[in-house]
Amino acid sequence: MSEILPKEVFYCGVCTFPPEYCEFGLSFKRCKQWLQENNEALFDSIYSDEALANATSTLSVEKQAKISKELEKKQAKEEAKLERELQMKLASKVIIKRIERNKRKHVIEISGLEVFNIDMKKLAKTFASKFATGASVTKNAEKKDEIVVQGDVSDEAKAYIEKLLEEKGLNEVQVVQEDDKKGKKKAALAAAAAALSATGGVPPPAQKTR
Ligand SMILES: [Zn+2]
């Protein structure tokens, strides 16, 4: 028996298969590019003209041509899909809305994260411990998940989300901060209504916390 040498197995960083199998996957174009950038020796051993000429196949040439044509079509479709997804991501933005509950209390609502494959529950947990506050995932009016964080932490949350997006190579995505004036307006209207009823001789309703 021959000695078994520990062999370092090299996997494709795109499709995770051994690079010899990349051509059968749908990400072949990106696989090939990745390999050239990350392991040129292996790239040459698979894709150099010489290597390609030596590659033998048990399939008939005709059959092989048909298969590779079908695969090419699928691969092109996959490329187009990924490109569309990327464009959609780049065109999306994250909105951090800062809402004033009263003079001292704020909450922030973070929406628009769902496009970017960010685990929102995990992120809410991170914010809760990072800012020592309450944070949760709730559905907004459009039935989409958003993260609600107690406290005036809009700037900190923005910095953190920008870092997350950058890690995903999406640093072009905008993270927009907004101030919600609606909460304030509502409070002002309530105050005005209370004042009006006060002048009408009706005692203003006692403020109760729900
Ligand atoms: Zn691959």
Residues whose N, C-alpha, C, O or C-beta is under 5 A from the ligand:
A	BS01	ZN	C12 V14 C15 T16 F17 C22 C31
